Amino acid sequence: MKTVGYLLNTREGLDGEPGLFYDYILAGNGVFVRVRGPLLAATVLIGEAHVRGLLPLEETMELPRGKIPRYFYDLALSTLVADPYREQYLAVTWDGEYHLEVPPQEGGSCWVEYECLPNTVLDIHSHGGMSAFFSMT
């Protein structure tokens, strides 16, 4: 089996050899990357295009272990607002069931360094006193 698959989204379904790690899929509306793992499955559009003869594909994101319970959001928010002026990191992990974990970390008003946890499904971090924006932490 090849490490990367190259597939076409035809009327008969996906055509081609799937990859071991991920697949590129050429569809009627562009090029997609599809990844499937035990904790997350996602299909993401990486380049729009109109390709005659192929069917369009939709972006998807699935949690194979089921939805993360709503109360995790409430618990995470309560944890983060307990110290609102310090940037903090939380992780939702899977170990037979979902867990909200606070790994060892150091942080300040605009930074956080944390230990990566195995089987992390979702990363959550606050921005301390800063407004919301995309960051690499």
DSSP file (Angstrom, degrees, kcal/mol; ACC not computed):
  #  RESIDUE AA STRUCTURE BP1 BP2  ACC     N-H-->O    O-->H-N    N-H-->O    O-->H-N    TCO  KAPPA ALPHA  PHI   PSI    X-CA   Y-CA   Z-CA
    1    1 A M              0   0    0      0, 0.0     2,-0.1     0, 0.0    18,-0.1   0.000 360.0 360.0 360.0 138.2    0.0    0.0    0.0
    2    2 A K        -     0   0    0     16,-0.4    18,-2.5     1,-0.1    19,-0.1  -0.445 360.0-128.7 -76.6 152.5    1.2    3.5   -0.9
    3    3 A T  S    S+     0   0    0     16,-0.3    18,-2.7    17,-0.2    19,-1.1   0.845  96.6  38.0 -70.5 -32.8    1.7    6.1    1.9
    4    4 A V  E    S-a   22   0A   0     15,-0.2     2,-0.3    17,-0.2    19,-0.2  -0.970  77.8-148.8-121.9 134.1   -0.4    8.7    0.0
    5    5 A G  E     -a   23   0A   0     17,-2.4    19,-3.1    -2,-0.4     2,-0.5  -0.730   3.0-156.1-101.4 152.3   -3.5    7.9   -2.1
    6    6 A Y  E     +aB  24  17A   0     11,-0.9    11,-0.5    -2,-0.3     2,-0.3  -0.971  24.5 174.8-127.7 113.1   -4.7    9.7   -5.2
    7    7 A L  E     -aB  25  16A   0     17,-2.9    19,-2.8    -2,-0.5     2,-0.4  -0.841  25.3-143.3-124.2 154.3   -8.4    9.3   -5.8
    8    8 A L  E     -aB  26  15A   0      7,-2.4     7,-2.6    -2,-0.3     2,-1.2  -0.946  18.5-134.6-113.4 138.1  -11.1   10.6   -8.3
    9    9 A N  E     + B   0  14A   0     17,-2.3    46,-2.6    -2,-0.4    19,-0.3  -0.712  42.9 169.0 -93.1  86.1  -14.6   11.4   -7.1
   10   10 A T  E >   - B   0  13A   0      3,-1.8     3,-1.5    -2,-1.2    44,-0.1  -0.330  52.4 -98.9 -94.3 174.5  -16.6    9.7   -9.9
   11   11 A R  T 3  S+     0   0    0     42,-0.3     3,-0.1     1,-0.3    -1,-0.1   0.788 125.8  52.9 -62.3 -27.7  -20.3    8.9  -10.4
   12   12 A E  T 3  S-     0   0    0      1,-0.4    -1,-0.3     0, 0.0     2,-0.2   0.480 124.1 -98.4 -85.9  -3.1  -19.5    5.3   -9.3
   13   13 A G  E <  S-B   10   0A   0     -3,-1.5    -3,-1.8     2,-0.1    -1,-0.4  -0.719  72.8 -12.6 114.8-169.0  -17.7    6.5   -6.1
   14   14 A L  E     -B    9   0A   0     -2,-0.2     2,-0.4    -5,-0.2    -5,-0.2  -0.496  63.4-162.8 -71.4 131.7  -14.1    7.1   -5.3
   15   15 A D  E     +B    8   0A   0     -7,-2.6    -7,-2.4    -2,-0.2     2,-0.2  -0.964  44.8  45.8-120.1 130.9  -11.7    5.6   -7.9
   16   16 A G  E    S-B    7   0A   0     -2,-0.4    -9,-0.2    -9,-0.2   -11,-0.1  -0.745  91.2 -53.6 131.8-179.0   -8.1    4.9   -7.2
   17   17 A E  E     -B    6   0A   0    -11,-0.5   -11,-0.9    -2,-0.2    -2,-0.1  -0.847  51.7-132.5 -98.7 119.2   -5.8    3.4   -4.6
   18   18 A P        -     0   0    0      0, 0.0   -16,-0.4     0, 0.0     2,-0.2  -0.296  23.1-121.5 -65.3 153.4   -6.2    4.8   -1.0
   19   19 A G        -     0   0    0    -16,-0.1   -16,-0.3   -18,-0.1   -15,-0.2  -0.532   9.6-124.7 -93.7 163.0   -3.1    5.7    0.9
   20   20 A L  S    S+     0   0    0    -18,-2.5   -17,-0.2    -2,-0.2   -16,-0.2   0.877 108.1  21.1 -71.0 -39.5   -1.9    4.5    4.2
   21   21 A F  S    S-     0   0    0    -18,-2.7    15,-0.4     1,-0.4     2,-0.3   0.853 130.7 -22.8-101.0 -44.4   -1.7    7.9    5.8
   22   22 A Y  E     -a    4   0A   0    -19,-1.1   -17,-2.4    13,-0.1     2,-0.4  -0.976  54.4-128.2-161.5 169.0   -3.9   10.2    3.8
   23   23 A D  E     -aC   5  34A   0     11,-2.3    11,-2.7    -2,-0.3     2,-0.5  -0.968   6.1-145.0-128.1 141.2   -5.6   10.7    0.4
   24   24 A Y  E     -aC   6  33A   0    -19,-3.1   -17,-2.9    -2,-0.4     2,-0.5  -0.897  24.3-162.7 -93.4 134.1   -5.7   13.5   -2.2
   25   25 A I  E     -aC   7  32A   0      7,-2.5     7,-2.6    -2,-0.5     2,-0.6  -0.977  10.8-153.6-124.3 121.4   -9.1   13.5   -3.8
   26   26 A L  E     +aC   8  31A   0    -19,-2.8   -17,-2.3    -2,-0.5     2,-0.2  -0.845  29.4 170.3 -91.2 120.7   -9.8   15.3   -7.1
   27   27 A A  E >   - C   0  30A   0      3,-3.1     3,-1.3    -2,-0.6    24,-0.1  -0.697  50.6 -92.1-125.4 175.0  -13.5   16.2   -7.2
   28   28 A G  T 3  S+     0   0    0     27,-2.6    23,-1.9     1,-0.3     3,-0.1   0.695 125.4  39.9 -63.1 -19.7  -15.8   18.3   -9.4
   29   29 A N  T 3  S-     0   0    0     26,-0.3    20,-1.2     1,-0.3     2,-0.3   0.282 124.6 -67.8-115.0   9.1  -15.2   21.3   -7.1
   30   30 A G  E <   -CD  27  48A   0     -3,-1.3    -3,-3.1    18,-0.3     2,-0.4  -0.934  65.2 -41.4 145.3-165.3  -11.5   21.0   -6.3
   31   31 A V  E     -CD  26  47A   0     16,-2.7    15,-3.0    -2,-0.3    16,-1.4  -0.893  50.9-173.1-107.8 132.4   -8.7   19.1   -4.6
   32   32 A F  E     -CD  25  45A   0     -7,-2.6    -7,-2.5    -2,-0.4     2,-0.4  -0.834  19.2-141.7-121.4 157.1   -9.3   17.7   -1.1
   33   33 A V  E     -CD  24  44A   0     11,-2.3    11,-2.7    -2,-0.3     2,-0.5  -0.988  18.4-164.8-115.6 132.1   -7.2   16.0    1.5
   34   34 A R  E     +CD  23  43A   0    -11,-2.7   -11,-2.3    -2,-0.4     2,-0.4  -0.975   8.5 178.5-120.5 129.8   -8.8   13.2    3.5
   35   35 A V  E     - D   0  42A   0      7,-2.7     7,-2.5    -2,-0.5     2,-0.4  -0.990   5.4-171.6-128.6 136.1   -7.4   11.8    6.7
   36   36 A R  E     + D   0  41A   0    -15,-0.4     5,-0.2    -2,-0.4    -2,-0.0  -0.985  16.5 154.3-131.6 123.5   -8.9    9.1    8.9
   37   37 A G        -     0   0    0      3,-2.1    -2,-0.0    -2,-0.4   -16,-0.0  -0.784  57.3 -93.2-134.3 179.2   -7.5    8.1   12.3
   38   38 A P  S    S+     0   0    0      0, 0.0     3,-0.1     0, 0.0    27,-0.1   0.727 123.6  31.0 -69.4 -20.3   -8.9    6.6   15.5
   39   39 A L  S    S+     0   0    0      1,-0.3     2,-0.3    25,-0.1    26,-0.3   0.648 126.8  20.1-111.2 -20.1   -9.7   10.0   17.0
   40   40 A L        -     0   0    0     23,-0.2    -3,-2.1    24,-0.1     2,-0.4  -0.991  49.8-170.1-154.6 139.7  -10.5   12.2   14.0
   41   41 A A  E     +DE  36  62A   0     21,-2.2    21,-3.4    -2,-0.3     2,-0.3  -0.999  21.2 170.9-130.3 130.1  -11.6   11.9   10.4
   42   42 A A  E     -DE  35  61A   0     -7,-2.5    -7,-2.7    -2,-0.4     2,-0.4  -0.997  26.5-163.7-144.0 144.8  -11.6   15.0    8.1
   43   43 A T  E     -DE  34  60A   0     17,-2.4    17,-1.8    -2,-0.3     2,-0.4  -0.991  24.3-175.6-124.4 119.3  -12.0   15.9    4.5
   44   44 A V  E     -D   33   0A   0    -11,-2.7   -11,-2.3    -2,-0.4     2,-0.4  -0.959  26.5-126.7-126.3 131.6  -10.7   19.4    3.7
   45   45 A L  E     +D   32   0A   0     -2,-0.4   -13,-0.3   -13,-0.2     3,-0.1  -0.621  29.7 171.8 -72.4 124.5  -10.8   21.5    0.5
   46   46 A I  E     +     0   0A   0    -15,-3.0     2,-0.3    -2,-0.4   -14,-0.2   0.541  67.5  17.3-112.1 -11.5   -7.2   22.6   -0.3
   47   47 A G  E    S-D   31   0A   0    -16,-1.4   -16,-2.7     2,-0.1    -1,-0.3  -0.815  70.7-136.0-162.8 120.5   -7.8   24.1   -3.7
   48   48 A E  E     +D   30   0A   0     -2,-0.3   -18,-0.3   -18,-0.2     2,-0.3  -0.520  37.9 147.4 -76.9 143.5  -10.9   25.2   -5.5
   49   49 A A        -     0   0    0    -20,-1.2     2,-0.6    -2,-0.2    -2,-0.1  -0.955  46.2-121.0-165.2 156.1  -11.3   24.2   -9.2
   50   50 A H        -     0   0    0     -2,-0.3     2,-0.6   -21,-0.1   -21,-0.2  -0.940  31.6-178.7-105.4 116.1  -14.1   23.2  -11.6
   51   51 A V    >   -     0   0    0    -23,-1.9     3,-1.3    -2,-0.6   -21,-0.1  -0.932  19.3-140.5-120.2 107.5  -13.4   19.8  -13.0
   52   52 A R  T 3  S+     0   0    0     -2,-0.6     3,-0.1     1,-0.2   -23,-0.0  -0.366  83.7  27.5 -66.0 142.2  -16.0   18.5  -15.6
   53   53 A G  T 3  S+     0   0    0      1,-0.3     2,-0.3    -2,-0.1   -42,-0.3   0.267 101.3  94.0  92.8 -11.7  -17.0   14.9  -15.3
   54   54 A L  S <  S-     0   0    0     -3,-1.3    -1,-0.3   -44,-0.1   -44,-0.2  -0.850  74.8-116.9-112.4 151.6  -16.3   14.5  -11.6
   55   55 A L        -     0   0    0    -46,-2.6   -27,-2.6    -2,-0.3   -26,-0.3  -0.566  33.5-107.8 -82.6 147.6  -18.8   14.9   -8.8
   56   56 A P        -     0   0    0      0, 0.0     2,-0.3     0, 0.0    -1,-0.1  -0.311  30.9-148.6 -69.5 160.6  -18.3   17.6   -6.1
   57   57 A L        -     0   0    0    -32,-0.1     2,-0.3    -2,-0.0   -30,-0.1  -0.925   4.8-135.8-127.9 152.3  -17.3   16.7   -2.6
   58   58 A E        -     0   0    0     -2,-0.3     2,-0.2   -14,-0.0   -26,-0.0  -0.823  23.4-110.1-108.6 149.6  -18.1   18.3    0.7
   59   59 A E        -     0   0    0     -2,-0.3     2,-0.3   -17,-0.0   -15,-0.2  -0.543  43.7-178.7 -71.4 142.3  -15.7   19.1    3.6
   60   60 A T  E     -E   43   0A   0    -17,-1.8   -17,-2.4    -2,-0.2     2,-0.3  -0.965  22.2-168.2-141.0 157.5  -16.4   16.9    6.6
   61   61 A M  E     -E   42   0A   0     -2,-0.3     2,-0.4   -19,-0.2   -19,-0.2  -0.937  16.2-179.5-146.2 124.6  -15.1   16.5   10.1
   62   62 A E  E     -E   41   0A   0    -21,-3.4   -21,-2.2    -2,-0.3     3,-0.1  -0.941  26.0-148.4-127.5 146.9  -16.0   13.5   12.2
   63   63 A L    >   -     0   0    0     -2,-0.4     3,-2.6   -23,-0.2   -23,-0.2  -0.915  13.9-161.4-108.5 100.0  -15.2   12.3   15.7
   64   64 A P  T 3  S+     0   0    0      0, 0.0    -1,-0.1     0, 0.0   -25,-0.1   0.742  89.4  55.3 -56.9 -24.3  -15.3    8.5   15.4
   65   65 A R  T 3  S-     0   0    0      1,-0.3    33,-0.1   -26,-0.3     2,-0.1   0.411 121.1 -99.5 -88.7   2.3  -15.7    8.1   19.2
   66   66 A G    <   -     0   0    0     -3,-2.6    -1,-0.3     2,-0.0    -4,-0.0  -0.276  56.8 -37.1 102.9 169.1  -18.8   10.3   19.2
   67   67 A K        -     0   0    0     -2,-0.1     3,-0.0     1,-0.1    -5,-0.0  -0.275  60.0-111.2 -64.8 148.1  -19.5   13.9   20.1
   68   68 A I        -     0   0    0      1,-0.1    -1,-0.1     2,-0.0     5,-0.1  -0.702  46.8-103.5 -76.0 127.7  -17.6   15.6   22.9
   69   69 A P    >>  -     0   0    0      0, 0.0     3,-1.7     0, 0.0     4,-0.5  -0.208  21.1-125.4 -58.1 143.3  -20.2   16.2   25.6
   70   70 A R  H >> S+     0   0    0      1,-0.3     3,-1.3     2,-0.2     4,-1.3   0.828 105.8  68.0 -57.8 -35.8  -21.5   19.8   25.9
   71   71 A Y  H 3> S+     0   0    0      1,-0.3     4,-2.5     2,-0.2    -1,-0.3   0.719  86.9  68.7 -64.3 -17.9  -20.6   20.0   29.6
   72   72 A F  H <> S+     0   0    0     -3,-1.7     4,-2.7     2,-0.2    -1,-0.3   0.888  98.4  51.4 -64.0 -37.6  -16.9   19.9   28.6
   73   73 A Y  H <X S+     0   0    0     -3,-1.3     4,-2.8    -4,-0.5    -2,-0.2   0.943 111.5  46.3 -61.8 -47.9  -17.3   23.3   27.1
   74   74 A D  H  X S+     0   0    0     -4,-1.3     4,-2.3     1,-0.2    -2,-0.2   0.906 114.1  47.8 -62.2 -42.2  -18.8   24.6   30.3
   75   75 A L  H  X S+     0   0    0     -4,-2.5     4,-2.2     2,-0.2    -1,-0.2   0.903 112.6  49.0 -65.6 -41.8  -16.1   23.0   32.5
   76   76 A A  H  X S+     0   0    0     -4,-2.7     4,-2.5     2,-0.2    -2,-0.2   0.933 111.6  49.1 -63.1 -46.0  -13.4   24.4   30.2
   77   77 A L  H  X S+     0   0    0     -4,-2.8     4,-2.4     1,-0.2    -2,-0.2   0.912 111.0  49.9 -61.3 -43.1  -14.8   27.9   30.3
   78   78 A S  H  X S+     0   0    0     -4,-2.3     4,-0.7     1,-0.2    -1,-0.2   0.896 111.7  49.3 -61.6 -40.4  -15.1   27.7   34.2
   79   79 A T  H  < S+     0   0    0     -4,-2.2     3,-0.4     1,-0.2     4,-0.4   0.912 113.4  45.9 -64.9 -43.2  -11.5   26.6   34.4
   80   80 A L  H >< S+     0   0    0     -4,-2.5     3,-1.1     1,-0.2     6,-0.2   0.867 109.2  52.7 -72.4 -37.0  -10.2   29.3   32.1
   81   81 A V  H 3< S+     0   0    0     -4,-2.4    -1,-0.2     1,-0.2    -2,-0.2   0.639  90.1  78.5 -76.2 -11.3  -12.1   32.2   33.7
   82   82 A A  T 3< S+     0   0    0     -4,-0.7    -1,-0.2    -3,-0.4    -2,-0.2   0.795 113.9  20.1 -63.8 -26.6  -10.8   31.3   37.1
   83   83 A D  S X  S+     0   0    0     -3,-1.1     3,-1.4    -4,-0.4    -1,-0.3  -0.609  78.5 169.0-138.7  74.9   -7.5   33.0   36.1
   84   84 A P  T 3  S+     0   0    0      0, 0.0    43,-0.1     0, 0.0    -2,-0.1   0.601  70.0  58.6 -71.7 -12.0   -8.6   35.3   33.2
   85   85 A Y  T 3  S+     0   0    0     43,-0.2    44,-0.4    44,-0.1     2,-0.4   0.401  95.6  71.6 -99.5   3.7   -5.4   37.3   32.9
   86   86 A R  S <  S-     0   0    0     -3,-1.4    42,-0.5    -6,-0.2    23,-0.3  -0.971  84.4-120.8-120.4 133.0   -3.1   34.4   32.2
   87   87 A E        -     0   0    0     21,-3.5     2,-0.3    -2,-0.4    40,-0.1  -0.530  40.6-175.9 -69.0 135.4   -3.1   32.4   29.0
   88   88 A Q        -     0   0    0     -2,-0.2    38,-2.2    24,-0.1     2,-0.4  -0.917  18.5-143.3-136.1 158.3   -3.9   28.8   29.7
   89   89 A Y  E     +F  125   0B   0     -2,-0.3     2,-0.3    36,-0.2    36,-0.2  -0.972  15.5 177.8-126.4 138.4   -4.1   25.5   27.8
   90   90 A L  E     -F  124   0B   0     34,-3.4    34,-2.5    -2,-0.4     2,-0.4  -0.939  11.5-153.9-131.5 155.8   -6.6   22.6   28.1
   91   91 A A  E     -FG 123 101B   0     10,-2.5    10,-3.3    -2,-0.3     2,-0.6  -0.997  11.8-146.3-133.9 136.3   -6.9   19.3   26.2
   92   92 A V  E     -FG 122 100B   0     30,-2.7    29,-3.4    -2,-0.4    30,-1.7  -0.912  34.2-177.5 -94.2 121.2   -9.8   17.0   25.5
   93   93 A T  E     -FG 120  99B   0      6,-2.6     6,-2.1    -2,-0.6     2,-0.5  -0.735  22.8-130.0-118.5 165.3   -8.3   13.5   25.4
   94   94 A W  E     + G   0  98B   0     25,-1.8     4,-0.2    -2,-0.2   -55,-0.0  -0.974  36.0 149.3-119.7 126.9   -9.6   10.0   24.7
   95   95 A D  S    S-     0   0    0      2,-2.1     3,-0.1    -2,-0.5    -1,-0.0  -0.426  95.1 -48.5-147.5  64.9   -8.9    7.0   26.9
   96   96 A G  S    S+     0   0    0      0, 0.0     2,-0.3     0, 0.0    -2,-0.1   0.097 138.7  23.3  85.5 -22.8  -12.0    4.9   26.5
   97   97 A E  S    S-     0   0    0     -4,-0.0    -2,-2.1     2,-0.0     2,-0.2  -0.945 101.5 -80.0-158.7 166.0  -14.0    8.0   27.2
   98   98 A Y  E     -G   94   0B   0     -2,-0.3     2,-0.3    -4,-0.2    -4,-0.2  -0.481  43.9-174.4 -75.5 144.0  -13.4   11.8   26.8
   99   99 A H  E     -G   93   0B   0     -6,-2.1    -6,-2.6    -2,-0.2     2,-0.6  -0.989  22.5-138.4-134.5 143.8  -11.5   13.6   29.5
  100  100 A L  E     -G   92   0B   0     -2,-0.3     2,-0.4    -8,-0.2    -8,-0.2  -0.926  33.8-174.1 -99.3 120.1  -10.7   17.3   30.0
  101  101 A E  E     -G   91   0B   0    -10,-3.3   -10,-2.5    -2,-0.6    16,-0.1  -0.895  28.1-154.0-122.2 146.8   -7.1   17.6   31.1
  102  102 A V        -     0   0    0     -2,-0.4   -12,-0.1   -12,-0.2     3,-0.1  -0.924  27.6-157.3-112.7 100.3   -4.9   20.5   32.3
  103  103 A P        -     0   0    0      0, 0.0   -14,-0.2     0, 0.0    13,-0.1  -0.265  36.8 -74.2 -74.8 164.9   -1.3   19.4   31.4
  104  104 A P  S    S+     0   0    0      0, 0.0    11,-2.0     0, 0.0     2,-0.3  -0.374  72.8 158.1 -54.1 133.6    1.8   20.8   33.1
  105  105 A Q  E     -H  114   0C   0      9,-0.2     2,-0.4    -3,-0.1     9,-0.2  -0.990  38.9-146.3-157.8 159.8    2.2   24.3   31.8
  106  106 A E  E     +H  113   0C   0      7,-2.6     7,-3.2    -2,-0.3     2,-0.3  -0.988  31.4 162.3-128.3 141.4    3.7   27.7   32.3
  107  107 A G  E     -H  112   0C   0     -2,-0.4     5,-0.2     5,-0.2     2,-0.2  -0.986  20.3-169.1-156.0 164.3    2.0   30.9   31.1
  108  108 A G  E >   -H  111   0C   0      3,-2.6   -21,-3.5    -2,-0.3     3,-0.5  -0.578  56.9 -64.3-135.3-160.7    1.8   34.6   31.3
  109  109 A S  T 3  S+     0   0    0    -23,-0.3    20,-0.5     1,-0.2    21,-0.4   0.750 132.5  14.7 -68.2 -23.2   -0.6   37.3   30.1
  110  110 A C  T 3  S+     0   0    0     18,-0.1     2,-0.3   -23,-0.1    -1,-0.2   0.069 121.3  53.0-141.9  28.8    0.2   36.6   26.4
  111  111 A W  E <   -H  108   0C   0     -3,-0.5    -3,-2.6   -24,-0.1   -24,-0.3  -0.990  47.3-173.9-159.0 155.5    2.0   33.2   26.3
  112  112 A V  E     -H  107   0C   0     -2,-0.3     2,-0.4    -5,-0.2    -5,-0.2  -0.956   4.8-168.5-152.5 135.9    1.7   29.6   27.3
  113  113 A E  E     +H  106   0C   0     -7,-3.2    -7,-2.6    -2,-0.3     2,-0.3  -0.993  23.0 171.8-121.9 132.3    4.0   26.6   27.1
  114  114 A Y  E     -H  105   0C   0     -2,-0.4     2,-0.5    -9,-0.2    -9,-0.2  -0.922  37.1-102.9-141.8 161.1    2.5   23.2   27.8
  115  115 A E        -     0   0    0    -11,-2.0     2,-0.2    -2,-0.3    -2,-0.0  -0.736  40.5-122.6 -84.4 128.3    3.2   19.5   27.7
  116  116 A C        -     0   0    0     -2,-0.5    -1,-0.0   -13,-0.1   -25,-0.0  -0.526  26.6-144.2 -71.6 136.8    1.6   17.7   24.8
  117  117 A L    >   -     0   0    0     -2,-0.2     3,-0.8   -16,-0.1     2,-0.0  -0.803  15.8-110.4-105.1 143.6   -0.7   14.9   25.9
  118  118 A P  T 3  S+     0   0    0      0, 0.0   -24,-0.2     0, 0.0    -1,-0.0  -0.361  98.4  20.4 -67.7 152.3   -1.2   11.6   24.1
  119  119 A N  T 3  S+     0   0    0      1,-0.2   -25,-1.8   -26,-0.1     2,-0.4   0.804  80.6 173.2  59.8  34.3   -4.6   11.0   22.4
  120  120 A T  E <   +F   93   0B   0     -3,-0.8   -27,-0.3   -27,-0.2    -1,-0.2  -0.599  14.1 174.3 -73.5 128.8   -5.5   14.7   22.3
  121  121 A V  E     +     0   0B   0    -29,-3.4     2,-0.4    -2,-0.4   -28,-0.2   0.738  67.8  20.0-101.3 -34.7   -8.7   15.2   20.3
  122  122 A L  E     -F   92   0B   0    -30,-1.7   -30,-2.7     2,-0.0     2,-0.4  -0.994  62.8-150.7-144.7 130.9   -9.2   18.9   20.9
  123  123 A D  E     -F   91   0B   0     -2,-0.4     2,-0.4   -32,-0.2   -32,-0.2  -0.840  17.5-177.3 -97.2 137.4   -6.9   21.7   22.0
  124  124 A I  E     +F   90   0B   0    -34,-2.5   -34,-3.4    -2,-0.4     2,-0.3  -1.000   6.4 167.1-133.1 131.6   -8.3   24.7   23.9
  125  125 A H  E     -F   89   0B   0     -2,-0.4   -36,-0.2   -36,-0.2     2,-0.1  -0.999  23.6-137.4-145.7 150.3   -6.5   27.8   25.0
  126  126 A S        -     0   0    0    -38,-2.2     3,-0.1    -2,-0.3   -39,-0.0  -0.433  11.5-138.9 -92.5 170.8   -7.4   31.2   26.4
  127  127 A H    >   -     0   0    0      1,-0.4     3,-2.6     3,-0.2   -40,-0.2   0.073  31.2-141.0-116.7  21.9   -5.8   34.5   25.4
  128  128 A G  T 3  S-     0   0    0    -42,-0.5    -1,-0.4     1,-0.3   -42,-0.2  -0.315  76.1 -15.1  56.6-130.9   -5.6   36.0   28.9
  129  129 A G  T 3  S+     0   0    0    -20,-0.5    -1,-0.3   -44,-0.4     2,-0.1   0.425 116.4 101.6 -84.1   0.8   -6.5   39.7   28.7
  130  130 A M  S <  S-     0   0    0     -3,-2.6    -3,-0.2   -21,-0.4     2,-0.1  -0.455  78.1-106.5 -85.0 158.5   -6.1   39.8   24.9
  131  131 A S        -     0   0    0      1,-0.1     2,-0.1    -2,-0.1    -1,-0.1  -0.369  50.4 -81.2 -75.5 163.8   -8.9   39.7   22.3
  132  132 A A        +     0   0    0     -2,-0.1     2,-0.3     2,-0.0    -1,-0.1  -0.413  64.3 141.9 -69.7 138.6   -9.5   36.6   20.3
  133  133 A F        -     0   0    0     -2,-0.1     2,-0.3    -3,-0.1    -3,-0.0  -0.951  56.0 -82.7-164.1 163.4   -7.4   35.9   17.2
  134  134 A F        +     0   0    0     -2,-0.3     2,-0.3     2,-0.0    -2,-0.0  -0.584  53.6 171.3 -74.9 132.3   -5.8   32.9   15.5
  135  135 A S        -     0   0    0     -2,-0.3    -2,-0.0     1,-0.0     0, 0.0  -0.916  41.6-125.1-137.1 166.4   -2.5   32.0   17.1
  136  136 A M              0   0    0     -2,-0.3    -2,-0.0     1,-0.2    -1,-0.0   0.409 360.0 360.0 -92.3   0.9    0.0   29.2   16.8
  137  137 A T              0   0    0    -24,-0.0    -1,-0.2   -12,-0.0    -3,-0.0   0.482 360.0 360.0 -82.0 360.0    0.1   28.2   20.6
